[in-house]
Amino acid sequence: MNKIVFYINKFYYGNDIDLSELPSILVRKFSKLDKVAISSMLKCYEKNSAPKLVFGSVHGQIDRLKKLTEQYKSENEVSPIAFSASVHNNTIGVFSLINKINSSYTALSAGNETVSSCICDSVLQLTEENDVLMCCADVFEEKSIAVSVLFSLHKTENSIAVQLCRENSTQSENEYKDFSDFLNGKNSCFNSQYFRLEKL
C-alpha cells in the first residue's frame, strides 16, 4: 500500500468574511463566492510567500452565470467584463493577483468529489520548494462555505502530520463536512472514493 506523508500547517473552515485588509473598491467587485473564498484563503496564506494554488468549487460563479443568462435572454448579448468574472478560475486568479503570486494555480470542479479531487491535486503538486494553498468554496441557495488548507512537506510548530493512503475507501456523502470534522479532530480519517487521509 502506497502512502504519502505531509503536513497541514494551517487550516480554516467556515463562512466568516473578513476582507478588511483589501481596498474596498476592489471588494465591491467581488461575488459572494469570491468573498467567502478569498477571506478563507487569507486566513491560511503566509504573507510574501508563493505557494502553488488549488481552488475547487462545485457550483462556481452560479449567481453571475444566472445574471448573464438573464441578460442574454433580454438583450441578446452579455457584458464582456461580467463574462470574464464568471469563469471558474476567476476567484483563484484574483487571489493570485492581489498577493502577487506568480506560481501556478489550478481550478477544479468535480461535483460531490470536488474536495477530495482538490486534496489529490494539492498533494501531487507538493515539493520541497513549494507549499500548496488549497481552497474549496461554494455559495448555493444563499448558503456559503469555504475550507482552506496550507499543505507542506515541512513541519512547523503547529503542524498536523498526515498521510494519504492510496487505496479505495468509502465515499463521503458531504465532503465539506467530513473534511472539516477531520481538520477539527472530530474524525481521525477523511475518506474518499479513491484514498484515505489519516492523522499520524
Buried (B, 14 or more C-beta within 10 A) or exposed (E): EEEBEBBBBBBBBBBEBEBEEBEEEBBEEBBBBBBBBBBBBBBBBBEEEBBBBBBBBBBBBBBBBEBBEEBEEEEEEBEEEBBEBBBBBBBBBBBBEBBEBEBEBBBBBBEBBBBBBBBBBBBEBBEEEBBBBBBBBBBBEEEBBBBBBBBBBEEEEEBBEBEBBBEEBEEBEEBBBBBBBBBEEEBEBBBBEBBBBBBE
